[in-house]
Amino acid sequence: MGLLNQVVWTFNDIEYNSIDDFNTKVNQYQKLILKEKAAWKPEEIVIARPLIGISYTVWIDRDSFAENETLLENDDFFEEEENSEDGLFQAEVEARFRADNGKNFTALELLYKLHQQMTTKELGDHVFFEGLDEDESARDIPRFYLNFGS
């Protein structure tokens, strides 16, 4: 199942002062890119669970993991030279997110948390948000894969 596939966004290194400032930019971006097809619904509940895991592929070094991130590669991943380019490794990572209200995620909260997570990541050419795919085999908490486009 795809989630937020109708939302367009470009990840960048801008850190917004507030979630309201971020919402304003997302709303403007939807109208700029999608014109009359823009359908940004920031308050829509998109995940009705308080804790989720989201995996993604980024360029990272062994010391730049956030507190909520886990490497999804094998233990000797950073020792294998072919995985690296200019000191960075292309790796699959999972981040865990908690809903601010302890119950569920709105579209705005989820996209904001994803954007904040990506501000310090090297994404290469893949900076465009292309929705989330649910991992239907996940058992303990809902898990999703973040799709990037170039």
N, C-alpha and C positions, 0 to 999 in steps of 0.2 A: 504494500500500500504506500503510495506517495503522499508526502505531507508538505504543505506550503509550496507546491509545484507552480502555483499561479503567482507567486511573489517573486519579484526581481530585486536583486541587490548586488552591489559590488563590495567585496571585502577590501578594506584598506587599513591604514594605521591610525586613523582618526579616532581619538577617544572622546566620546561625547560627555558633556557635563552632567547630563541627566537622561533618563529614559524618555522624557518628553521631547527633548531636543532631538534625540535619535528618531523618535516617531515622526517628527516633522520632516526630517530628511528622507525617511523611508517613504512617507506619503508623497513628497515632491518627486522622488525618483520613480515611483510607480506611475505617476501622471506623465512624467517626462518620457519614459520608455514605452509604456503601454497605452498612453493617451486615454481614449474613452473606455478601453477594456480594463483599466485599472480597477482592482477589487480588493484593496488593502483593508482588512478588518482586524485592526490591532487588538481588540478586546475579545475576539473569538477564542474560545477554549479549544486548543488543538491537541492537547494531551491531558487526559484526565487522571494523571498519576503524579505523585510528588517528587519522584526520583527517576531520572533517565540516564542512559548512557548513549553517547554519540561518538561514533568513530569517523576518522577522516585521515587522509594522507597529506602530510606536510613535509617540508624540508626543515630539519631540526638538528641541533647538536646534542650531545649526551647530557649537557648541563642546563638545557633550557625548557625543561618540563614545568608546567604549572602544577600547583598542589593537587588539582582535581584530575590530572592526566596520568595515564598508564600506557607504557609502550606495549604494543600488541605483536611485536616481533620476537624472534628467538633470543636467548640470552647473549649469544655472541654477535649479535647484529652489528654493534659498533666496532667490532674487530675486523669485519669483512670490508676490505678496501673498495670492492665493486659497488657497495651501497653508498659511497660518499662522492661528493663533488664540491670542491672548494671548501672543505671542512664541514659541510652539512650532509646529513643523511636523509634520504627520502624514506619516511617511515609511516607506518600506520599506528595511530594513537587513538585511545578512547578517553573521552572526558566525561565525568559525571556531573550532572546538574541537578540542583534542588530547586523546586518551585518556591518563589518568595512567600506565597501564602500557605505553603505546606500541603496544598491539595492538587493543584493543576497548573498548567502552563498556558498562557495566552499566546497568540501569534507574536505579539510585540515582545513579551518577556523572552520567549524562546529565541527570536531573531536577534534581540539585543545581547543576550548572553553568548550566542554564537559569534556575533560581531566582536564583542569584547575579548573573547577567547582567541580570535584570529588576528587581533591588532599586533601581536608580537610574533606572529608566525610568518615564515617565508613560504609563499604559495606558488612562486614561479608565475607562469602564465594563467594559472587556474584560480582566478579571483572572483568569478561570477557564481553567485548562489543559484543552485538549480534544484533546490528542494531536498527532502530527506526521504530515504527508503527505510521502511521498517524491517528489522530482522525478526521475522516471525518465529524463529526457532528459540529466541531468548526466553528464558524461563523465570528468572528472579526479578529482573526489572526490564521495562521496555528498552529496547536498543534500536538505534537508527544509524544509518550511514549518511553522512553529509556529502552531497553531490556538488562538485565544482565544475565549472565550464571555463573555457578560454575564449 
